[in-house]
Every structure is written in C-alpha cells, then in structure tokens.
Amino acid sequence: MRVLIVGGSGFLGGELVRRCAAAGHDVGATYLTNPADPAQATWLPLDLRTRQEVATVLGTFAPEVTINAAYRQSDWATTADGAAHVAAEVARGGGRLVQVSSDAVFSGAQERYDETCPPDPITPYGAAKAAAETAVGAALPGAAIVRTSLIVGHGRSVHEALVRSLATGASDGALFTDDVRCPVHVCDLAAALLEVAERGLGGVLHVAGADAVSRYELGVLIARRDGLDASRLRAGSRAGAGVPGPLEVRLDCSATQRRLTTRLRGAREFLAAPDTT
C-alpha cells in the first residue's frame, strides 16, 4: 500500500512512518523543517497552509491512503485550512483519507463523549480541529475521522518532558487534578490508525486510552515509571488557576474498539512498567 503520512516528522507521525515501513508499505512523509530517516520513507517538504504545495505533494506521490497527523495548536491555517486542503486534494486525486482529530473538539460539559457526539469546542484549537472535521466530512464523506486524547510514550511526549522537568526541579509548576483526559500510548494510536488505513474503515472513530486520569495522576504514573520522585510533583486546580479550556473530557471508545483488533490500553497499564514497546 502506498501511504502518505502528513506530519511525518512529528511525534505521532514518526511512529506512523516506522510502523508503515515495518509493515512493508511504500511510505511518503511530509515535514515542515526537518526530515527524518530516509531509509523509512520518501521525505517531502510541505507547508499545509499553501494549497498549491499540498496539490503538488499529493499529485507527485499519488498515495492510496493519506493519514493527516499534522497540526499546530496556535495556527488555524495549519490545523483547519491545511486539513481542508488535504481533503480537497485527496477527493480530487482519489484514494482514502484518515484525519487525526482531538478530544479538544469537546467542551467537557457531558460526562462522556462517544462517536456520535457533535463537536462543541470552547478553545481556538478545538474550534480549528472541529472545522477540520467538517471540511474533511464535506469533501470525503467516507473518510475516517479519528479523535484521540493526550499522546504519550517512549519518554518523548511533551507531557513526559514536563513531568521530568517538574520532578527534577528543572522547572516550577503544578499538574491539575481537575483536568481529566484518556491518555493513549503512541504505539497503540499508530497501530490503530494503520489498521484503519489498511482496512479502509470510515466515519468518526474514538481512539484513546481505557483510563480517564487527571494530569496530576498521569504525572505521578510517568514519574514512577521513570524512577523519579513523584512527591516533588505539585497538585493544582485548572479551574482555580483560571486556565481556559475544558476540564473533564472522557472519550468513550467502546464502539470503535469493537471495530478494531488493536487493543487500546489505559495509562495505568502502559505506564506500570518501563516503556519497551
């Protein structure tokens, strides 16, 4: 299968490139500033904000499946417009699209969110992700839109880096006890996305971890896994600090899990031992 990973130089994108190459697929991957291992993929420079660049890359590589894992939290043009550009070009050139979305499309007003819940974002990033979902669905009704949560693994995520910095005293700050998500291991997410691509699944899917944990509990689990002093992590309240954004967002992945063979582990499981996946 000829697969294009948009955002291949990122944390999730890099894991997708590795898995697709290991599975024997013909892999293309895009980057904005720095390409990665040329042995695993054909690396293609791409600025998603420019429609013509998107058209050139997809036209040149001609993928059977495109997985869009690119985003920039503070950049509507990349996250929303870029996704629309990709969807339009896939629709024009043919092939399938897997669009990676986020639990940020939800406000946290509901106790749980399943795949049928419409977006109700309350942050600019959430609004950009929701706009991306709308654009993809309009251009490609059969596309897969995969909502996920906090991505961790291999010690390389921003969440793990923050915990190390706090636990070692390199920085000061608090981890919120009222900010709840369903963290997913990057390997589980990448495996699920590849399965979706290979099997041609479509529609809205939720791919997140089985455990709903606070940012503070997540930090404690990471610190213990890494042999750090979890008692040095300070607990705080997002609501009390006045930090904008949703508090508790629990993705219900049960319907998606029934469609997948990939098992979605919870954070309490995959952080219980050193990360060797």
Secondary structure, 3 states (H helix, E strand, C coil): CEEEEECCCCHHHHHHHHHHHHCCCEEEEEECCCCCCCCCCEEEECCCCCHHHHHHHHHHHCCCEEEECCCCCCCHHHHHHHHHHHHHHHHHHCCEEEEEEEHHHCCCCCCCECCCCCCCCCCHHHHHHHHHHHHHHHHCCCCEEEEECCEECCCCCHHHHHHHHHHCCCCCCEEECCCEECCEEHHHHHHHHHHHHHHCCCEEEECCCCCCEEHHHHHHHHHHHCCCCHHHCEEECHHHHCCCCCCECCECCHHHHHHCCCCCCCHHHHCCCCCCC
